Amino acid sequence: MSKHNKDRQKVLIVDDSKMNRDLLSEMLGDEYDIIEAENGAEAVAILRKEVVSISLVLLDIVMPVMDGYGVLAAMNSNHWIDDVPVIMISSDNSVSSMRRAYDMGVTEFISRPFDALIVRHRVVNTIMLYAKQKRLVSMVADQIYEKEKDSRLMIDVLSHIVEFRNGESGMHVLNVQMLTEVLLRQLVLITDKYNISEADISLIGKASALHDIGKISIPDHILNKPGRLTDEEFQIMKTHSLVGASMIDQLTYYKDEPLVKIAYKICRWHHERYDGRGYPDGLKGEDIPISAQIVALADVYDALTSERVYKRAFSHEKALEMILNGECGAFNPLLLECLQKSSDAILKNRKEKKADLYIVGREHIALDIAQYDDLSVSGKTADLLEYERMKNSFFSSLSDEMHFEYIASPAMLTLYPNNSGLLAEKTLINDPLNDDNIREFTSADDLAELLSRLRKTTPEEPVTEISCQAKLKGEYHNVRIVCRSVWNKESEYMGAVGKIVDCGVCTA
Amino acid sequence: MTLRECYAALGGDYEGVMTRLMTEKLVHKFVLKFLDDGSFQNLKNDMAAERYEDAFREAHTMKGVCLNLGFTRLFESSSEITEALRGGNTAKAAELMPLVEADYMQTVSAIKQLG
């Protein structure tokens, strides 16, 4: 029958009559690859396995084992119907059965007797319509993502300037942002009194990055003083909240933008206390905007759990205890409840850190768009990606080998935990070539050799390996690093995936 | 016997099927395939064993195939038995069975004479 061709689209024909299947594939076979199923259950099994590669389903209604409605129900519950159009082969053209089919997501009907031209046209049109819509959704998602990424980037750069002067890493801003969002999500679960939407959460999270911009006006010798500040110095330090607020207030444009309004509140009032003993205005209780209350708590928590010139990092438990005991300020009891209830989410987020922000970003946008009915795509791709990640990390956790992914630009290394107990959780390392842990792990020469071999691979021969020594649990081991370089469609080098195999302790 | 004569003998719609499937070669090919289609035999077995739900599906399938091939006479009798079975009227279905069988035999014998 039809030759299998990589570039041709696949049509799944589901009909219990072989005659009918043959007839339909005869009509379509020149232009499509045909897969056949002789009842609904078979069709569902095929879809489960290769839904991604199927462009269209031609579906009969009356069939043994599982009928056409059963297939539609399965396609709905698995969200396949969002990406794979269905043309129903209707025999009895009763209005009620057609309505039911439309309700279940059917795009078109073909009635018996089949007319070759009509069948072909309906199939071509339906596939094209879906393909066009998918392309559009993907374009919109790309554009929103780019815009979103740029604006996050600008805010990050801006807030990094403040921290840079402060001798901090830039992690504080990201941590406060993450904590702010986590606490807000918990808050909306507990109460609806603040009337916070998902969009508000994202906005407050972004604005939180600006909470300390006023510090730009604080002289170096005070900002970076390792010891305790004098009263006079502390008075100067305290001006940063008002200075930050007036910097925002003096913006010529954008004053009415929600982001700017929220940033103003956060800058000005993130050092207020719930008991009224904070600064600069001594606001009390709910007079302090909720956004500023939340950022204040996130700020304190992150300061406690991070290392500073003048202090070591406290554990999550210790920090929680100190905050709840009122040692670090006075907070809204509702927010303290949020902090306690978010413990798991906070710990999890802190481990995964920054890199995931950008990786996960695009999927979120694609999923958000999918929620609009007239632009509906499911997160099929996102689901599959998530599934692949889960699979990788599971298999890796069972194996004695350590699996990794390396992205060349911007350089990032992901290490998956394995059975050896070396790594307890998935770890992301930014700029791995300059990372102390990686330098400790293996010599710069070996690393350079591995990278140069990777650079010499081609899309046709992507695999390379190197045997070298590496430090595992404090001892030098012989290891074999096997990598496969990864290339994009334009044959540009993207990075590599690979594994590190432990060949035993060095005897020398 | 030509294809046109065959359709006349089995009470079918030659013009209609030619319009829909477009070439004589294709119609010829699928008319011959009808001899391998098991739905009539299955229907007969199911009726005899009083498996009426299965019988309904087989009759329904045969009706669909006949419609596609333009076998009007057999389509009409298989439609009648399909509707009887859909409505659960098994006595009427049993009554219709000899007519369906006669139409089926006539259709098959016409196809077998096809050159």
Interface residues (C-beta under 8 A of the other chain):
Chain A: D16 S17 K18 M19 N20 D22 L23 E26 V62 M63 P64 S91 R112 P113 F114 D115 A116 L117
Chain B: G16 V17 T19 R20 L21 M22 L26 F30 K33 F34 D37 S39 D54 R57 H60 T61 K63 G64 V65 L67 N68 L69 G70
